[in-house]
Amino acid sequence: MEKITSMTHRVFPTPNIERTSEFYEKVMGFKSVQYLDDEEPRICLYRDSTEIILTKSNGQQVIPEVKLHGHWYDAYFITANQKKLQEELKNAGANIVLQLFHTEYNHQEFVVEDIDGRWICFGLKEDK
């Protein structure tokens, strides 16, 4: 089958996009580009080939997947060196809610909780 899709971006509505952006910059290592004066205000966050787009939630609080459904993640980002990234994020003050572990579906993963309560997973399928 021909490979057609290659990348994904996440859109995160948030009650305070400036505060959330600051967290992703200082703790998660993203760079931000602000479009706050546009018709649809947003901040785009970039790290390597990952992009998160923050939008205003019109005052509504973020309800993370783990609270809505009792499990799962709000975003899953593929990363080649989970151990190095986990250490970097931990040293920057990130709340690591699940330390690096091996899943039953053959992935190495760890999970960080962002400032809005979202669970962000960083993982990669292991070849065996």
Backbone hydrogen bonds, N-H to C=O, Kabsch-Sander energy under -0.5 kcal/mol:
donor,donor_aa,acceptor,acceptor_aa,energy
4,I,2,E,-0.6
10,R,51,E,-1.9
12,F,10,R,-0.5
12,F,53,I,-2.7
14,T,55,T,-2.4
20,T,16,N,-2.3
21,S,17,I,-2.4
22,E,18,E,-2.3
23,F,19,R,-1.9
24,Y,20,T,-2.2
25,E,21,S,-2.2
26,K,22,E,-2.9
27,V,23,F,-2.8
28,M,23,F,-1.1
29,G,25,E,-0.7
30,F,24,Y,-2.5
31,K,46,Y,-2.7
33,V,44,C,-2.3
35,Y,42,R,-3.0
38,D,35,Y,-0.9
42,R,35,Y,-0.9
43,I,54,L,-1.8
44,C,33,V,-2.8
45,L,52,I,-3.4
46,Y,31,K,-2.9
47,R,50,T,-2.2
50,T,47,R,-2.7
51,E,8,T,-0.6
52,I,45,L,-2.1
53,I,10,R,-3.2
54,L,43,I,-3.2
54,L,52,I,-0.6
55,T,12,F,-1.7
56,K,41,P,-0.7
57,S,14,T,-1.6
60,Q,57,S,-1.7
67,K,64,P,-1.0
68,L,64,P,-2.2
69,H,65,E,-3.3
70,G,65,E,-0.6
70,G,66,V,-1.0
71,H,65,E,-0.6
74,D,119,W,-2.6
75,A,119,W,-1.2
77,F,121,C,-3.2
79,T,123,G,-1.9
85,L,81,N,-2.2
86,Q,82,Q,-3.2
87,E,83,K,-2.0
88,E,84,K,-2.2
89,L,85,L,-2.8
90,K,86,Q,-2.5
91,N,87,E,-2.4
92,A,88,E,-1.3
93,G,90,K,-1.4
94,A,89,L,-2.7
95,N,113,E,-0.7
96,I,94,A,-1.0
97,V,95,N,-0.9
97,V,111,V,-1.6
98,L,111,V,-1.6
101,F,109,E,-2.6
103,T,107,H,-2.9
106,N,103,T,-1.4
108,Q,124,L,-2.3
109,E,101,F,-2.5
109,E,107,H,-0.5
110,F,122,F,-1.6
111,V,98,L,-2.3
112,V,120,I,-2.8
113,E,95,N,-2.5
114,D,112,V,-0.5
114,D,118,R,-2.7
117,G,114,D,-1.9
120,I,112,V,-3.4
120,I,118,R,-0.7
121,C,75,A,-2.8
121,C,119,W,-0.6
122,F,110,F,-2.7
123,G,77,F,-2.2
124,L,108,Q,-1.5
126,E,106,N,-3.0
